[in-house]
Amino acid sequence: MIQLKPKAKWQEFRRDQIGRWYQWGELRVCVGFPEKEGHHHISISHPRRYPTWDEIYTARYDFCPHDIDMAIILPKKSEYVNVHPNCFHVHQLREEELPATLIL
């Protein structure tokens, strides 16, 4: 089991039509509205670097239900858009979207 240190101290700083925005130091997370999008989704970014795995993991479990599967999806190159260079999007996957064999 992964042990994360220190515990995130998220502070909400904005709400808009996209979602609820939180900050922990320079790390930012936008939590989308699952009732509007049809699934859980978070965007996590840092102004100068990629978010670390521990930061992504922490945000995912702090803001989304623990009993759903989520993934970072790399779209087809023809559909790839990068508006923010240090942002990752984590999307909920439904049961039927999971690979038949999930290797962890």
C-alpha positions as CSV (number, residue, x, y, z in Angstrom):
1,M,0.0,0.0,0.0
2,I,1.2,3.5,-0.8
3,Q,1.8,5.8,2.1
4,L,1.6,9.4,1.2
5,K,3.2,12.3,3.2
6,P,2.2,14.9,3.9
7,K,-1.6,14.9,4.0
8,A,-3.0,17.2,1.3
9,K,-4.5,20.4,2.6
10,W,-6.8,21.4,-0.2
11,Q,-8.4,24.8,-0.3
12,E,-11.3,25.6,-2.6
13,F,-10.7,28.9,-4.4
14,R,-13.3,28.9,-7.2
15,R,-16.5,27.4,-8.5
16,D,-17.6,27.9,-12.1
17,Q,-19.5,26.1,-14.9
18,I,-16.5,23.7,-15.3
19,G,-16.3,22.5,-11.7
20,R,-14.9,23.2,-8.3
21,W,-11.3,24.3,-8.1
22,Y,-8.9,23.4,-5.3
23,Q,-5.3,24.3,-4.6
24,W,-2.6,22.7,-2.4
25,G,0.5,24.8,-2.6
26,E,1.0,25.4,-6.4
27,L,-0.9,22.2,-7.3
28,R,-4.4,22.8,-8.7
29,V,-7.3,20.4,-9.2
30,C,-10.5,21.0,-11.0
31,V,-13.3,18.6,-10.0
32,G,-15.9,18.3,-12.7
33,F,-19.6,17.8,-12.1
34,P,-20.4,14.1,-12.5
35,E,-24.1,14.8,-12.8
36,K,-23.4,17.2,-15.7
37,E,-20.6,15.2,-17.4
38,G,-22.1,11.7,-16.8
39,H,-18.9,10.5,-15.1
40,H,-16.3,11.6,-12.5
41,H,-13.4,13.6,-13.9
42,I,-10.6,15.6,-12.4
43,S,-7.9,17.8,-14.0
44,I,-4.7,18.2,-12.0
45,S,-1.9,20.6,-12.9
46,H,1.2,22.4,-11.6
47,P,2.5,25.7,-13.2
48,R,6.1,24.5,-13.6
49,R,6.2,20.7,-13.7
50,Y,4.1,17.6,-14.2
51,P,2.1,16.6,-11.1
52,T,3.8,13.6,-9.4
53,W,2.2,10.2,-9.1
54,D,1.7,10.8,-5.4
55,E,-0.1,14.1,-6.1
56,I,-2.3,12.4,-8.8
57,Y,-3.1,9.5,-6.5
58,T,-3.9,11.8,-3.6
59,A,-6.2,14.0,-5.7
60,R,-8.0,11.0,-7.2
61,Y,-8.8,9.5,-3.8
62,D,-9.5,12.8,-2.1
63,F,-12.0,14.0,-4.7
64,C,-13.6,10.9,-6.3
65,P,-15.3,7.8,-4.9
66,H,-12.9,5.0,-4.0
67,D,-15.1,2.3,-5.5
68,I,-14.9,3.4,-9.1
69,D,-12.1,2.8,-11.7
70,M,-10.4,5.8,-13.2
71,A,-7.7,6.3,-15.8
72,I,-5.5,8.8,-17.6
73,I,-6.4,8.4,-21.3
74,L,-4.1,9.2,-24.1
75,P,-6.3,9.9,-27.2
76,K,-5.5,9.2,-30.8
77,K,-2.7,11.6,-31.9
78,S,-5.2,13.3,-34.4
79,E,-7.5,14.2,-31.4
80,Y,-4.8,15.1,-28.9
81,V,-5.1,18.7,-27.6
82,N,-2.7,20.1,-25.0
83,V,-4.0,23.5,-23.7
84,H,-2.0,23.4,-20.4
85,P,1.5,21.7,-20.7
86,N,1.5,20.3,-17.1
87,C,-2.1,19.1,-16.8
88,F,-3.4,15.5,-16.5
89,H,-7.1,14.5,-16.8
90,V,-8.3,11.5,-14.8
91,H,-11.6,10.0,-16.0
92,Q,-14.0,7.5,-14.6
93,L,-14.2,4.2,-16.6
94,R,-17.4,2.3,-16.5
95,E,-17.4,-1.5,-16.1
96,E,-17.9,-2.1,-19.9
97,E,-15.0,0.2,-20.7
98,L,-12.5,-1.8,-18.6
99,P,-10.2,-4.2,-20.4
100,A,-11.2,-7.8,-20.1
101,T,-7.9,-8.5,-18.3
102,L,-6.9,-5.8,-15.9
103,I,-3.3,-6.2,-14.8
104,L,-2.3,-4.2,-11.8
